[in-house]
Amino acid sequence: MATCSEINNTNIQDQREAPINQDILETVFSQVPLIHLVPASHVSSAWNRALSISLRHVNPIKPWLTLHIQNPRALHVTTTFAYDPRSRTWFQIHAPHPNHTSTLRASNSTLLYTLSFCEFAFSIDPLHLHWHQACPPRVCRTDPIVARVGPRIVVAGGACDFEDDPLAVEAYDTESRAWTRCQSMPAILKDSSASTWLSAAVAGEKMYVTEKTSGLTYSLDCNTMTWQGPLEVRPNLSVFHCVTGAIGGRLMVAGMVGEVEKVEEVKLWEVKGELAVESELGYWCEELAAMPKEMMVKVMGEGGGSIVVNWIGNCVYFQNHWEGEEIFVCEVGNGGNCEWESVRNVTVSDVSRMQRRVFCGAHVSLKDLKRAMKKKCMFVEKTV
């Protein structure tokens, strides 16, 4: 007759020899926020394999939306949050921040930066844990267009009043760490050369600069550092405000239809065809989606106001600049099909409303999270 000890040992051995079915693991992992999957990846090779399959095929990783809240009276005080659309979860990221002495800004890519008369600092890693310090551009600027195109960071327009050329363009090479003066922006943009009136999008090796009201667009070829255009990407005359962006290397347009005092629709288009100026094939805007009416009413708010648009991965985020309790997301599929969703912004408070809010994007992987945790970064789930 077996003893109790022998029976217990047998049960333990049976448990060790009866691992959880891989299909079950894949399903379970698909329901867990990415940050909580880091410990699971260290359990065993079987768990790690199931985790990889789950993240590739069951519930793939999606780029994070990151929010940096900066105290306008103490610029070095910054709080960082992140939204993981894969699990629909907000986190606060506790990590060392550089002592910013300038206003924090972001472009439509993963670029986060500060720019002042005496310095240019930028961060391009997904979680913005590493910052690079560089000399400022030669031309002093207050509100320029800034975009990352390959290894270069292009700074265009937005020059101070005392500068000779308000349309000056410079490019910083992140590899050689040197500034290069480029061809100035087209003269027609002289009265609207700041980011207040212009939007910028990067598709391939080109940066597209669009005048938000007219849709007049020029592109900077970052191989030759010369401007091409004009193009007009405003879909039709009923669109009175448009912002360009890129999804999967394709140029997109988000626009408001109607009038400033009476917005009728908010729509999304893809610019199709050949964008080369010398091409005879031409280009056109193909409508992809219209924001649902109830969402449009909310994003416009009671007093109207401007809509902030962020292009991150294959998602377009819309929010009211002043309110922001809800963020509305349009996810564009590979076939052009679009899905709309409302996201509760749990970071909004009476305090945060009075501070500077900077949105950015981040293609965060498990490796990025592992590296961050090794550097003692903490991710705290935030709920309402």
Phi, psi and omega in degrees: 000135182286144177279167178300322181296318180294321179296316179298318179296323179294318179297318179297319180295321179296321180295321179293328184269002180238072182293161178293136179305137185298323179299322179293316179300316181300320180292317179297313182298329181293343182261359186257134176305147186304319183297328181279355179272350180300310178298324181297330182290347181259358185292306181197169178294326179294317178295319181295322178293315178297323179295317180297318179295319180298319182284340178270322191240328186273304178218085186297156176294139176239147179302141180277151168262122180250144181233125179246119181255117185248132178287119184293340180264344177220087189299338180283350180268107183228134177246135185242134176234160177218143176246123179262103183292340178297320181248000182056047185234138174262144175227149167260132182258117177261107182211157178297134178247143175293156179279084181297137175246002179230167181293134179280137180223165178216152172257185182283000177256206179273011183279126174238136187204165168231145183219126179217184180294334188246351180204159172227118180236140182212158178223132182236359178281156189305318184259005176055048177268340181245130179241141179249133179258135180218163174294149178290161174298160183293328181266128179287135185223151178244326184214063185275167167276129180230132180209147177262123179236102184062230180277001184252149171244116185265131177240118187228139174064199178063025184286155177293158185300330184277356179283147182290325185240099180290348182257014184300144180231133176226150180234131178259124179271115183290346179269313179272347181057043181228150177268143176233131177281132183246175175299135181295159177297155179305142186299333182295342180268009186303320183273001180216046187269010181253164182292345176298325184251348183242150170241154182233142177222148179242123176225115184068229180263018182239145172252124180259130179245123186238130173285120193297329183278312185270338185082003179297127189229137172235153180239141176256115176281111186280002171273318180258349183056042177234154182267146177231152179137186012269159169238158173236111184260006174294122187302319177198174186291344179283349178272115183259351179210125181221147181230131180264155177201186181221141174227120180058035180079005180256136181284132182235160176226128171250130185218156176257131183255139178118231180227164182302319182276349182212087179282126182265321182209156170239121187232166180231132179233156170249134177278117184253166176088198184261119183271355179296135184298322185277357183285144177265354183286329178080178180216164180204165179255124179255122181293131178257318185198156173239134179297133176307145187304316183295327177290318182299319179298319181290317184289333177285332178075171182294322182261015183073235178094177185275153176255131176266130182241129177236133180253114183224117183062232177255024179244144175243122183256129178243137175204155176283133184299325187263331185262279170080014177294333177236142175243134183251130189241133172247116178262121184263119179281171182298328180273005180092356177289144186235143176235132181258146180210147176258132181243125176287121180273096185283356180273349183288131177208173178299328180286313184293333178298330183270000182250170181279127180246124183238119179262145180213177179241160181206123173271089188265130177247172176299323179297320178298318180292322178297317179296321180295319181293327177295335179265019174070024174284144180240141179240113184249119180296135184245128179239171181294000000 
